[in-house]
Amino acid sequence: MAADQIIAARYELGERLGFGGMSTVQLAFDRRLEREVAVKLLAEHLAEDPQFVSRFRREALAAARLVHPNIVQVFDFGLDDPSGRHFIVMEYIRGRSGAELLRDEGRLPLQDALFVVNQACRGLDYAHRNGVVHRDVKPGNLLRSDDGVVKLADFGIAKAASDTCRGSPRSARCSAPPRTSRPSRPRARTPTRGRTSTRSASSPTSSSPGASRTRRSR
């Protein structure tokens, strides 16, 4: 096998599983543990860009700290010196992504869709409880294995929960979880002479026509 097809003197690269503007994912064989894995390689033209390298490293660290049945596990990451490629080694899921399911099968039956979403939510809940916000949940990042297990993948733009508000001009609002405060209820206004009643944005009903005519006749 060609030298450029071996990463970190350990992972033999095979067929391409997917690709994007930032990286390519390939099936690989781990020589040391003798198992199939998926290897994500940072695009070569981004290898000298500190911002993308940092983002790639952040993805590896964010996912590596999460060990859960509904999250794709990260085994290893680093820089392959001979090729100059940054890589992340993940568990290989034999199955299809949510995007492929929708493409191949069209609209999923309700029970199937709930089955996928329920498992994805378990993974997200675990990530949130461990301080990681995914920020890119979509069908393409949900992988369903052949035995029906759904796993959340691609933490490429994930952030620690403590970082999501850092540097924000509204940081004072970020200290509390969203939607935890009790919604305020619009107060009823007493109509006054010479003033038109205002419809509340949260209430679709307005004053009755009869009431309006009564006010105008005074």
C-alpha positions in Angstrom: 0.0 0.0 0.0 1.3 3.5 -0.9 2.8 5.5 2.0 0.3 8.3 1.5 -2.5 5.8 2.1 -1.4 5.1 5.6 -2.1 7.7 8.4 0.0 7.8 11.6 1.7 4.5 10.6 -1.4 2.8 11.8 -4.6 3.5 9.7 -4.9 2.1 6.2 -7.1 4.3 4.2 -9.8 2.8 2.0 -12.9 4.0 0.1 -14.3 7.5 0.6 -17.4 7.7 2.7 -18.1 11.4 2.3 -16.7 14.8 1.7 -17.2 18.5 2.2 -15.5 21.8 1.8 -13.5 21.3 4.9 -12.8 17.6 5.1 -13.1 14.1 3.6 -14.1 11.0 5.5 -12.7 7.6 4.5 -13.1 4.1 5.6 -9.9 2.8 7.2 -8.4 -0.3 8.9 -6.8 0.1 12.3 -3.7 -2.2 12.1 -3.1 -2.1 15.8 -6.6 -3.0 17.0 -7.6 -4.8 13.8 -10.9 -3.1 13.3 -12.6 -0.8 10.8 -12.7 2.9 11.6 -13.7 6.1 9.9 -10.9 8.7 9.4 -11.7 12.3 8.8 -9.0 14.2 7.0 -8.8 18.0 7.0 -8.6 19.4 3.4 -5.0 19.9 2.3 -5.5 23.5 1.3 -6.7 24.3 4.9 -3.8 22.6 6.7 -1.9 25.9 7.0 -4.9 27.9 8.1 -4.8 28.2 12.0 -8.5 29.0 12.2 -9.5 25.8 10.4 -6.9 23.7 12.2 -8.2 25.0 15.5 -11.8 24.2 14.5 -10.8 20.7 13.5 -9.0 20.1 16.8 -12.0 21.5 18.7 -14.2 19.0 17.0 -12.0 16.1 18.1 -11.8 17.3 21.7 -15.5 18.0 21.9 -16.5 14.6 20.6 -13.8 12.7 22.5 -15.2 13.8 25.8 -18.6 12.4 25.0 -19.0 8.6 25.4 -22.7 7.7 24.8 -24.5 5.1 22.7 -26.1 7.8 20.5 -22.9 9.8 19.8 -20.3 8.7 17.3 -17.2 8.0 19.4 -13.8 9.6 18.6 -10.8 7.3 19.2 -7.8 9.4 18.1 -6.7 12.6 16.4 -3.4 14.3 15.4 -1.1 15.3 12.6 0.4 12.8 10.2 3.9 14.2 9.7 4.8 12.4 6.4 1.7 13.7 4.6 1.1 16.8 6.7 -2.6 15.8 7.1 -4.6 16.5 10.2 -6.9 13.6 11.1 -9.6 12.4 13.4 -10.3 8.7 13.9 -13.9 7.8 14.7 -16.0 4.6 15.1 -17.3 3.4 11.7 -21.1 3.2 11.5 -22.3 0.8 8.9 -25.6 2.2 7.7 -27.0 5.4 6.3 -27.4 9.1 7.3 -30.7 10.8 7.9 -30.2 12.6 4.6 -29.7 9.4 2.7 -32.8 7.9 4.4 -34.9 10.8 3.2 -33.4 10.6 -0.3 -33.9 6.9 -0.6 -37.2 6.5 1.2 -38.8 9.9 1.0 -41.1 10.8 3.9 -40.6 8.4 6.8 -43.5 6.9 8.7 -44.3 8.7 11.9 -43.0 5.9 14.2 -39.8 5.6 12.3 -39.2 9.4 12.4 -39.9 9.5 16.2 -37.5 6.5 16.7 -34.7 8.5 15.0 -35.5 11.8 16.7 -35.8 10.2 20.1 -32.3 8.6 19.9 -30.8 11.8 18.6 -32.3 13.8 21.5 -30.7 11.3 23.9 -27.4 12.1 22.4 -28.0 15.8 22.5 -29.2 15.7 26.0 -26.0 13.9 27.1 -23.8 16.4 25.2 -25.6 19.4 26.8 -25.3 17.9 30.3 -21.6 17.7 29.6 -21.3 21.3 28.5 -21.2 20.7 24.7 -23.5 22.5 22.2 -23.6 20.8 18.8 -24.9 23.8 16.8 -25.3 21.8 13.5 -28.0 19.2 14.0 -29.5 18.1 10.6 -30.3 14.9 8.8 -26.9 14.6 7.3 -25.3 14.5 10.8 -27.6 11.7 12.1 -26.3 8.2 11.3 -28.5 5.2 11.6 -26.7 1.9 11.7 -28.0 -1.3 10.1 -29.2 -2.5 13.5 -31.2 0.7 14.0 -29.0 2.6 16.4 -29.0 6.4 15.7 -25.8 8.3 16.4 -25.1 12.1 16.4 -22.0 12.9 14.3 -19.9 15.9 13.2 -19.1 18.3 16.1 -17.2 20.5 13.7 -18.8 23.8 15.0 -19.6 22.6 18.5 -18.8 24.9 21.4 -18.5 24.5 25.1 -21.7 25.9 26.7 -19.6 28.4 28.7 -18.1 29.8 25.4 -21.4 30.4 23.5 -21.9 33.7 25.3 -18.3 34.8 25.7 -17.6 38.2 24.1 -21.3 38.7 23.5 -22.7 42.2 24.2 -25.8 40.3 25.7 -23.7 38.1 27.9 -25.8 39.0 30.9 -28.7 37.3 29.3 -26.7 34.2 28.5 -26.1 33.3 32.2 -29.6 31.8 32.4 -30.8 28.9 30.3 -33.2 30.0 27.5 -36.9 29.7 28.0 -36.7 29.2 31.7 -38.4 32.4 32.8 -42.2 32.4 33.0 -43.7 34.2 30.0 -45.3 37.5 30.9 -49.0 37.8 30.3 -50.2 40.9 28.5 -52.1 43.2 30.8 -55.7 44.3 29.9 -55.9 47.9 29.1 -58.8 50.1 30.1 -60.2 52.0 27.1 -60.0 55.8 27.4 -61.8 58.4 25.5 -60.1 59.7 22.4 -57.6 56.9 22.2 -57.8 53.9 19.8 -57.4 50.5 21.5 -54.2 48.6 20.6 -54.2 44.9 19.7 -51.7 42.8 21.7 -49.2 41.0 19.5 -49.7 37.9 21.6 -53.5 38.0 21.3 -55.3 37.5 18.0 -58.6 38.9 19.1 -59.4 42.6 19.1 -62.2 44.6 20.7 -65.7 43.8 19.4 -67.2 46.1 16.8 -70.0 46.9 19.1 -67.6 48.2 21.8 -65.9 50.4 19.2 -69.2 51.9 18.1 -70.1 52.5 21.7 -66.9 54.4 22.3 -67.3 56.5 19.2 -70.9 57.5 20.0 -69.9 59.0 23.4 
